Amino acid sequence: MSLFWKYMTLLVPKVVADVAVRGHYACMPTTKRTPRRPVAADDATPAIDGRRAWRNRNLSAVVDALLDLFAEGNLRPGAEEIAVRSGVSRRSVFRYFDDLDSLDRVAIERQLARVAHLTDIANIGEGSLGERIERIIDQRMRLYEAIAPVARVSRLRAPFEPVVAAELARSRALFRRQAERHFEPELRDLDKAARVATLGAIETLCAFETYELQRIGHGLTLRQTGEIIRRGISALLVAPKK
């Protein structure tokens, strides 16, 4: 179960059974009373659903507020800032989450779920080398533009939070497998050492860290960043040395 839905489940109000009611009446004198009409389960459902919807809206507002602050460059907002942005009290923020690190993890997971459709390379491994290079550049640029704020936060948190570190490792492993499959026609003709080195170089060219260096560090455009990746991969795979 994902962290986000785990928190959603924990926030669902529990309906208390009538044990306390039975215990209360057991200690009272026995007198003849007119039996109460049992409350139908359906009568309680609207109230329960209303509380659940209210809590879920507040939780979503808190997570969305944090993602907005990330997008604005505030990578470590305080509880008060999150509360003000979300419209939820500071006390409620900590009612929904154990601490800010827990909130970070849920926000990261939500954002990654939102952009999951961007992680696939269309027609992976198919077409000419030039076509495949263009498709992986297009996929990586669109993905990194969408996840940049959260990607920065996850890299800051990874050394201190095993859950975030594990998710980051899974993402990197996925991208490496994609590159290997996408350029398999060229890589299979290389000996083992050359294959490992070439794949590593392609992985580095297509990594978020390369995107971040060129886009933020050097202020280049997406087109310029894509051209750097294009030249690098082409140099590696066009008539490669065995």
Secondary structure, 3 states (H helix, E strand, C coil): CCHHHHHHHHCCCCCCCCHHHHHHHHCCCCCCCCCCCCCCHHHHHHHHHHHHHHHHHHHHHHHHHHHHHHHCCCCCCCHHHHHHHHCCCHHHHHHHCCCHHHHHHHHHHHHHHHCHHHCCCCCCCCCCHHHHHHHHHHHHHHHHHHHHHHHHHHHHHCCCCHHHHHHHHHHHHHHHHHHHHHCHHHHCCCCHHHHHHHHHHHHHHCCHHHHHHHHHHCCCCHHHHHHHHHHHHHHHHCCCCC
